[in-house]
């Protein structure tokens, strides 16, 4: 056995010490006269080496068992979560299960039903303009089904009355305005006699209040 690559007194790893110790004991026993060791000294050394060997072997086995135990635990956890998720999904899909019971089960409440006949507030309203006053508006349908009409409104002052710019079935609209003059838009959805809340307004160009100075006669 090659133990010349490192001194046994410098070995810190379990496996390398485990490999070197039996050779150390065997050579000590063979050369105990030269080494000035008694039989009792060799026996003591052998006892300690055997104890370490037994504990090392037990530790290796325990480590393997611990890994197996962890893997088994993880598999059981995955199986539990899969079954719980399956039942939770079934509970939420069953309208007869009340939300208070779902709360006690620590399951999310039933998703609110959204009628396809009710108009929903348009979201994500944005716009672009050109220096010639051409305005392009866009928004998100937010669940409004095909056939929903969108009412485009505008005003020419920040506090003025809203006027109708037009209607469309699409989620975009174009409008020609006077470039550089303040104009603000908003969108409403109209469906089956219902009108949604308006979108957040979107304005172009800064409002300039009319001058209050009178011209001298």
C-alpha positions, 0 to 999 in steps of 0.5 A: 500500500502506498502511504508515502504521498502523505503523512498519516499524522496529516490525514484529515479525511475519514476515508484516507485515514481508514485506509492508512490505519490498518497498515500503520497497525500491521507495521507497528506490530511487525516492528514493535521491538525497533519501535520500542512498543509493547504488545499491549501498546499494539493491542491498544492501537488495534482496538482504537483502529477497530472502533474507528473502522466500526463507527465509520462503517456504521456512519456510511450505512446511516448516511445511505439510510438517511438519503433513502429516507429523505428520498422516500419522504420526498416521494410521499410528499409529492404523492400527498400534494398531488392528491390534495391538489386533485381534491382541492380542484374538485372542491372548487369546481363543485358549486355546492361546496360553500366558500366558508368550508373551502376556507376551513380546508385552506382551499382558495374560494370559488372563482367568481363567475363572469357573465359573458353578457355584461360589459367589462371595463376596458383596460390597458388604454394607450395611444400614439399621435403624429405631428399632423394630429393623427391619433391611434388608440388601443386597449385591452378587451378585458374579457369582452366577447366578440360583438361587444361595442366600444364607445370612444369619448373625448373632451377638449379640456381637462374638466369638460363634458365628454363627447362621442368620437365614435364606436367600434367593435375592435380594440383600436380606434383612429381619430384626426385631431388638431395637432398641439391642442389638448384632447383627452379620450376614454373608452367604454364597453357596451354589451346587452344593454350594459355599459362598463365603467370607463377606462382610465383617460389618456390625453395628448398635448398639454392643456393651455388655458385661454388668456383672460387679458382683454384687448384694449379698444 
